[in-house]
Amino acid sequence: MNRNKKLRKIITLGLFSCFLVGLMGITTMPKASGWDVTGVEIDPGVNEDIMFNNVIFHVESNVSVVLNLNVDNKIHHKELYMHIYGTDDLFLDIDVKSDFSEKHLRLGSNVDIPGNDKQFRYSFGFAIGMDMNDSSAIIQYGANIADSGAKEKLRWISRPFSDSESDVWQLENSSLAGDYLYTTIEGPGYFTIVEERTGFSWISVLVMGIIAGISTLLILMISKVDYFRNIAAKLRSENIPVHRMSLEQVLEHEIRKEIIGLVFANPGIHLNELMRKLELTTGELGWHLDVLEHYKIIKKEKIGRYMSYFPRLHIKRTFPLYKEATMVTKNEKRLKILQKIRENGKMYQSELSRELQVEKRSIRYHANRLEKDGWIRFVERDGKKYHELTENGRDLLETIKKLAES
């Protein structure tokens, strides 16, 4: 009997000790600071979507971007568009927090904007701190404010990315489009959205909201009528249905002549690039592209994550590497690196950086991508690595040359 009591006592003490150890482990466990992604590579013209816990970033750039992103775990259900315009490869470090108290930005508090008589309050709960290697880069931000109250009272503000106490928050030009508030800002810094405080009563706000809703509805109804009238006029002028057009009618149209010229001069040209060069809407351009595809003058093909257009010919048989060639020609720096290595036989990264006038880490980034794709290889000599073309790399450049001549 005594032995059983002693055994029960030992088991009880053991279980209690395990409980204490577990409790200490839980209370001393480090709390998650947020979500991190490092080294996200974004190619020019590619829309990259990054998502954390219902926080979505849509990123598009005209240059190559390497992105390091940290998101505070307090942030939920936010959506941000970033359209980046740079002149060189960008390396971005972005912190997203609910507030930056060290920069006098506290959730639920007023924000002092010097030189402005109005009051502004920060309640958006989504603030960005961003550093970059090129302070001349321009970024257009668009935040989804669907859940915010008085949208017309929201404003973007910014503050320089520095530790100086003399730096202050300042208002940025903001434009509202539907549920999105846009601004365009140059260089690194801190950015967020604040609400202008007014003396309006809730009744006034409600009345204004009803008026704005009715006005928006009327505008949408009128716009829809105009849209269908425009389509009807287009169909009549083109003598639809398409299959009844003669080839002469297809080729005589001025816009289609321009499209054909661009596609034949730039095999693999992207849809967005055609829109920019021709200054056409998506619907108008899509109509003419469909006509040209129907008559087998051009063809479209999805390469990577975007649509490209080619002259209609036996392209696969004539140019086996045409897809890869198209991808490389869309990245000017990688193409120049390949061409320089072909000219010189082999080159060090320092030589490429000097001759192309590009930062060495940018050369390293693009060289790693080219090596991964099999177009160049690293060769070590005297403790240094240089680059030379592979056989596939030489075939790729030959394909690019022939496509340009075709």
N, C-alpha and C positions, 0 to 999 in steps of 0.2 A: 504493500500500500504506500509506504513512504517513498519507495522507488518511483511509483506512478506520479505522486505529487511533485517529486523533484523533476521528473521528465516534463510534466506539464509546465512547470515554472520555467524550465530552460527554453521550451518552445515559445512560450509567451514572451519572454525577454528577447528571443531572437526575432520574432515577428515585430515587436515594438522597435527594435534597433533598425530593422529594414525600413519601417515606416519613417523613422526620423531621418535616416540617410536619404530616402526618396524625397522627403519634404525639403531637406536642405538643398538637394540637387535642383528641385523645381524653382525654389526661391532665388538661387544663385545663378540660374541659367540665363545667359545673355539674351536679351530681347532682340528679335529681328529688326534691323534698322531699315530694311526696305528690299527692293528688288534691283539687282545689278545685271547689266549686260556689258561686256567689253569687246571691243574690236569688231563691232558690226560694220561690215563693208557695204557701202551703197554706191553702185555704179551710176554714171550719168544717165538721166532719162528714165531711171527705174523707180517706180513707186514702192517704197518699203514700208510695211505695216509692222509695228512692234507693239505687243500687248502685254500688260501686267494687270491682273486683278481688275479687269474692266477699265483700265487706263490704256487708251490707244493713242499711239503716235503714228501719223502718216508723214513720211519723209520723202521728199523728192529734191534732186539737186542737178545742176548742170555740170558739176565737177565730181570727181571721186571723193567720197567722204568715209572716214573711219570714225565711228561713233562709240563713245563710252557713256553709258546712261545709268543713273541711279535714281530710283523712285521711292519716296517715303511711303512706308506701309500704311500711313494714315489716309492716303489719297485713294479715292474710289470714284468710278463712273465719270471719268473726264476724257475728253477727246481733243487732240491738238494736231493741226496741220502745220508742217514746216516746209516752205519752198525756199531752197538755198540757191543763191546766185553768187558764184565766186570766180576768181581768175586762176586759181591754182588748187591743188588737192587740199582738202580740209581735214583737220583732226579736231573733233569736238568732244569736250567733256561737259556733260550736262547733269546737274543736280536738280531734282524736282521735289519740293517740300511743301508742306501746308503753310509754312511761314518762314521768314528769315528774321528772327527777332534781333540778331546782331546788326541788321540793316534797317532797324526801326520799322519792320513790317510784321505786325502781330495780328493774328486772326481775330476779327471782331473789333479791332481798334481803328481809330482815325489815322490817316496818312497825311503827313504835312507835305504840301506841294508849294514851295516858295514862289512868291510872285503871283499866286492865284487866290482870289478871295473866296472861292467856293470850298466847301468841305467834302472830303472824300473818305470813304470807309472801305476797309479791306475785309471782305467776307467770302471771297471766291474760293479760298482754300487750295489754291494751285499756283505756286510761284516757281519760276525757273531761274537758276543760276548757271550761266554758260561761259566757258572759256574756249578759245580757239587759237589756232596758230596764225590766222590771217585776219587782222582787224578790219580789213577793207571789205570782207564778205558781207553781203546783204541777205537778210532772212525775212521772209514774209511769214508771219504767224497768223493762224486762224484758230480760235478756240470755240468749242461748242458751248453756248450759253443757254441752251434750251431750258435748263432747270433754274435759271436765274429769274428774278422777278422783273424789275423795270429794265429791260434790255437797253432801251434808248439812253439810260443813265450810266451805262458801263463805259469805262475808258481803260485803254492800255496805258501803263506807266513803265518807266525804265530807270535804271540807275547804273552808273559805270561799274565795271568789274574791278574793283580795287578796295584796299583797306582804308582809304582816306576818309576821315570823318567829314571833310569838307564836301564830299560828293553827296548829292541829294537826289530824291526821286523827282522825276519830271514827267509831264503829260506827253503822250505820243499821239500822232494823228490816228484816229480809229474810225473804221468804217463797218457798218452793220449790214450783213446780207443774210436774211432769213434767221437761222439759229446760230450764225457764226459771226464773231467779232474779229476783224482783221486789223493788222498793223504791219508796217515795214520798218525794220530797225537794222542799223549797220553795226557790225562788230560785236564783241563780247559784252556781257553785262547781266543784270538781274531784270526780270520782266514779269509782270503779272497784270491782273485786271482789278480795278477798284470801282466803286459805285459812287456817283455824285449824290450828295445828300441835299434834299430840297424840303420845303415846307408844305408840299402838297398833302392833302388829306387822302385817306384811302378811297373815299368816294370819287375824288378827282382822278385818281389813278385808274380806278375801275372804269369810269366814263371814257377816259382817254384810250384804255385798252379796247373797249368795245368799238370805239370809232376807228382805231387802227385796224382791228380785225375785219370790220366791214369794208374798209378801204382796200385792204390787201385782197379780200375775196373778189371785189369788183375788178381790181387790176388783173388778178389771175384769170378771171372769166374773159376779160377783154383780150388779154394776151393769148389765151387759147384760141379765141375766134380768129385773131390775126394770124396765128400760127397755121391753122388749117386753111385759111384763105391763101397764105403764101405757098403752102404745099400744093394746093389745087392749081394755082397759077403756074407753078413749076412743072407740074405734070402736063398741063395743057401746052406750055411752051415747048416741052420736050417731045410732044406727040407720043405719049405713053399709050400702050404698053411698050416696054423696052424692045421686045423681040421684033417689033415692026419698024424700028429705025434701020436706015441703011448705014453701011459702014462709013459712007461719006458724012452723014449727019453726026455720027459718033465722033469722027475725027475733026470736024469743022468747028466744034465748040471751043471757044478761046480758053476757058478754064481747063478743059480736058487736054488741050494742047500743052498747057503749062504743066499739068500733072505728068503727062507722058514724058516731057522733057526732063523733069526732075527725077522720075523713077529710072529712066534710061541712063541719066548722068550719075545717079547715086543709087546703084542697086542695093536693096536692103534698107532704104530710107524709112524712118519711123513715121507712124501716123501723126504724132505730135509735131514732128519736124515739118511735115507737109502742111499742117494747119498754120504753123508759124510763118512759113515762107509764102503761103498763098493768102494768108489772112482771111480764112474762111471759117464758118461755124462747123461744128462736128456734123450736123445734119446735111449741110450743103456739100461738104467734102465727101461724106459717105455716099451720097447719091451719085456723084460723078465716078467715084471709085467702083461702085457696084456696076455701073454701065460699062466701064472699061474691063472689069473682070468678066462680065457676061459675054463680051465680044472677044475674050481671050487675048487682050492686048497686054494686060498686066496680071500678076498673080500675087496673092498675099499669103504670108506664112508666119506663124507665131514662133519667134526665136527668143528663147529665154522667157522673159515675162512681158514682152511687148510685141506688137504687130509690126511686121516689116513688109515692104512691097518691092517686087522684082519685075523686070521685063519678062514677058511670057516666052520662054525658050527652053530647050532641053538642058536646064541649068545643072541638074544633079549629075547628068552624064558628063557634061563639059567641065564642070568645076566641082569635084567631089568635096572640097573644103569650103563651099560657098557660105554655109551657115557660120562656121568659125571665123571666116574672113570678115563677114558682116559684123560680128560681135566686136572684133578687134578694131575695125575702122571707126567704130563709134566711140572709141577711147583714144583720143589723140596722143596722149603721153605714151601709152603702151605701143602704139604704132611707131612713134618716133624712136622709142628704145630699140625696137626690133630693127628698124631701118639703120640706126647708128651702129648696132652690133654687126649687121651685114656689111656695112661700109668698111668697118675696121677689122673684121674677123673675130676679135674678142675685145672686151672692154671691162674695166673695173667700174664699180659703182661711183667712185669719186670722179672718174673721167666722164661718165654719163651725166652726173650732177653738174659738172662744170660746163660741158658742151651744150646741154639742153637748158641750163640755167634753171634747174629745178632742185628743191631741197633734197638732201641725201636720203632722209627717211621716206620721202615720197618715192624716190627711185627704188628704195629697198622694198616698199610696199608693192609697187607695180611689178618689179622683177620677181618677187615671190609668187604673184599671181600668174605671170607668164611661165615660170618654172613649173608651177602646179598644173597648168594646162598643157605642158609638154612642148612649148615653143622654144624655150632656151634651157640650158643646163648650167649648173655651177661647176667650175673647175678650179681646184686649189693648186697654187704654185707659190713656193717660198712663203708659206704661211698666209697668203692672200687669196681671196676668191675673185675670179673674174667670170664673165658671162660669155657664152658663145651659143650660136643657133644650133638647134637640133635639125635633123633631116626634115621633120614635120614643120619646123619653123621656116625653113627655106621654101618648102612647098606652099606654106601659108602665104608668104610674101609674094610668091609667084602667082598664086590665085588672086590676091588683091590687085596685082598689076593687070592681070587679064580681065578681071571684072571691070576695072576702070576703062579698059580699052574696048570692051564689048559694046 
